């Protein structure tokens, strides 16, 4: 799994990399539909993961604002 983590980090997908480490690649697949067990990420996978990260970052920011 280390090569895919390195690939995610090199693409700027640190939220996804952290989620994969903490929750596993199966959880990522359930949430995004993207299988991280493949050897490489296709450009459309990277784009979809960036979109997922952006949506989740906004959700976290909104939740934090509501709790303050």
C-alpha positions as CSV (number, residue, x, y, z in Angstrom):
1,X,0.0,0.0,0.0
2,X,3.0,2.3,0.4
3,X,3.4,3.0,-3.3
4,X,-0.2,4.2,-3.6
5,X,0.2,6.4,-0.5
6,X,3.3,8.0,-2.1
7,X,1.4,8.5,-5.4
8,X,-1.5,10.2,-3.5
9,X,0.9,12.5,-1.7
10,X,2.7,13.4,-4.9
11,X,-0.6,14.4,-6.4
12,X,-1.4,16.6,-3.4
13,X,-4.1,14.3,-2.1
14,X,-3.0,14.3,1.5
15,X,-6.6,14.0,2.9
16,X,-7.1,10.8,0.8
17,X,-3.7,9.4,1.8
18,X,-4.5,10.0,5.5
19,X,-7.9,8.4,5.1
20,X,-6.3,5.4,3.3
21,X,-3.8,4.9,6.1
22,X,-6.3,5.3,8.9
23,X,-9.4,3.7,7.4
24,X,-8.1,1.6,4.6
25,X,-8.3,1.5,0.9
26,X,-11.6,-0.4,1.0
27,X,-13.2,2.6,2.8
28,X,-11.9,4.9,0.1
29,X,-13.4,2.7,-2.5
30,X,-16.8,2.7,-0.7
31,X,-16.8,6.5,-0.5
32,X,-15.3,7.4,-3.9
33,X,-15.7,4.3,-6.1
34,X,-11.9,4.4,-6.8
35,X,-9.9,1.3,-6.2
36,X,-6.6,2.2,-4.6
37,X,-5.3,-1.4,-5.0
38,X,-4.4,-0.8,-8.6
39,X,-0.8,-0.1,-9.5
40,X,-1.4,3.4,-10.8
41,X,-4.0,6.1,-10.6
42,X,-5.6,7.3,-13.9
43,X,-5.9,11.0,-14.5
44,X,-9.7,10.7,-14.0
45,X,-9.2,8.9,-10.7
46,X,-7.0,11.8,-9.5
47,X,-9.6,14.3,-10.6
48,X,-12.4,12.4,-8.8
49,X,-10.3,12.1,-5.6
50,X,-9.5,15.9,-5.7
51,X,-13.2,16.6,-6.0
52,X,-14.0,14.3,-3.1
53,X,-11.3,15.9,-1.0
54,X,-12.7,19.4,-1.7
55,X,-16.2,18.4,-0.8
56,X,-15.0,16.8,2.4
57,X,-12.9,19.7,3.4
58,X,-15.9,22.0,3.0
59,X,-18.0,19.7,5.1
60,X,-15.4,19.7,7.8
61,X,-15.1,23.5,7.7
62,X,-18.9,23.9,7.9
63,X,-19.1,21.4,10.8
64,X,-16.4,23.3,12.7
65,X,-18.2,26.6,12.2
66,X,-21.4,25.1,13.5
67,X,-19.7,23.8,16.6
68,X,-18.0,27.1,17.5
